Amino acid sequence: MSDTPYDVIELITRSTETAWFDLKGDYYSPDKKSDMLHDILSMANTITPNPRLIVCGVTDDRNICGISKPFYENNFWTDIRSFPTNHPLPVEVETFETCDDGDAKLLVIIKILDSQQKPFFLTRDFEKNGKIIRAGVVYGRSQSNNTPRTGTLADAEVMELWKVRFGLHLSPANRVLKLVQDVDRWINTTDPTSSERSLSYHADFPEFTLEMSLNDRSRYGEFWEPWMERITDAEYKRRAAETSLWDYHLRYHGTRLRSGKLMHVRHTIMPMPKVMTPSEYEKPAKEMNYSIELDTLDYFVSAICVSDCWQPDAPPKNRLSEFDYRILEDTSVMFPSGVFHVARRRPNNGGCFTE
């Protein structure tokens, strides 16, 4: 058993069944796999900011009765993997024990995570005890009711789910944060190290562009940062002096949405270093450590500019794995040990990342 991150008892006692909250008097028996699949598909296709929960062991009138038979998590995952869905179902499961008048009651909580892979549907029919969940049909949930097994969501509702899939439900300023993570889909039209300006565009949505230009501080030889003071070796200092500063602007139909600064080091454009603790007022600058943060907006924009993928006819490849290697290699060659640390923070929570 595990502790839930939410107050299950409060939800049960205060919440009625909704599009994101469903109560089941018992856990699904083996002959009710179709019902479980129907419920999960319907909730997975519900657009809501709330966590989608199926609580087994509570009746519709909110009486906590507990599940009637032992729950085996391995069997749950076997069932989930057996369902022929177009994408893996975004689910978690946990058990929760509560005591009512000294009598322990076990609840099973199925949590359906938010996912941008909507709509979820089957690639072939699934049948159990005469109940058929049909292939290609998009089920959903309205208030406390699932779409009937013999029905489907209306065209307008299905369209909203596809908008989520492609990020079309987002404002341009937020949509570009999703698109920059598709680093393999950006086409660079010029080499940003051989001129003072370059332009890239998204292959599927060319109205989103990335403009890069050499910063005036580098153009006039005035680029110098506090972290360079950490470098005492003459060769390292010479290499640091060759580092250049670049400005980038992400645009939508020419309108600037996001901006930032990157540095060009040796073979790679990478995020600007950030001061780590101890802070500046605790120790002098020469004692500071600096980090290059991965998986931020600056990181993804930098990865778009991996040098061997600049040409429009370059073969597709995963630039992120290449970029991770280069950023580690180039910082170790350019700067002595202890100046830079790499902070890895992978996107999570539906693709969100630190800006």
Salt bridges, closest charged atoms under 4 A:
GLU10 OE2 - ARG14 NH1 3.22
ASP22 OD2 - LYS24 NZ 3.36
ASP22 OD1 - ARG141 NH2 3.57
ASP35 OD2 - LYS131 NZ 3.09
ASP35 OD1 - ARG149 NH1 3.76
ASP39 OD2 - LYS24 NZ 3.09
ASP79 OD1 - LYS33 NZ 3.10
ASP103 OD2 - LYS105 NZ 4.00
ASP114 OD1 - ARG52 NH2 3.23
ASP114 OD1 - LYS118 NZ 2.69
GLU160 OE2 - LYS163 NZ 3.41
ASP182 OD2 - HIS202 NE2 3.95
GLU196 OE1 - ARG219 NE 2.85
ASP204 OD1 - ARG185 NH2 2.82
GLU211 OE2 - ARG197 NH1 3.18
GLU211 OE1 - ARG251 NE 3.44
ASP216 OD1 - ARG219 NH1 2.21
GLU225 OE2 - ARG217 NH2 2.87
GLU235 OE2 - ARG238 NH2 2.59
GLU235 OE2 - ARG239 NE 3.38
GLU242 OE2 - ARG238 NH1 2.59
ASP247 OD1 - LYS261 NZ 2.72
GLU293 OE1 - ARG345 NH2 3.02
ASP295 OD1 - ARG346 NH1 2.85
ASP308 OD2 - LYS317 NZ 3.45
ASP308 OD2 - ARG326 NH2 3.63
GLU322 OE2 - ARG326 NE 2.56
ASP324 OD2 - ARG344 NH1 3.54
ASP324 OD2 - ARG346 NH2 2.59
ASP330 OD1 - ARG266 NH1 2.83
GLU355 OE1 - ARG258 NH1 2.29
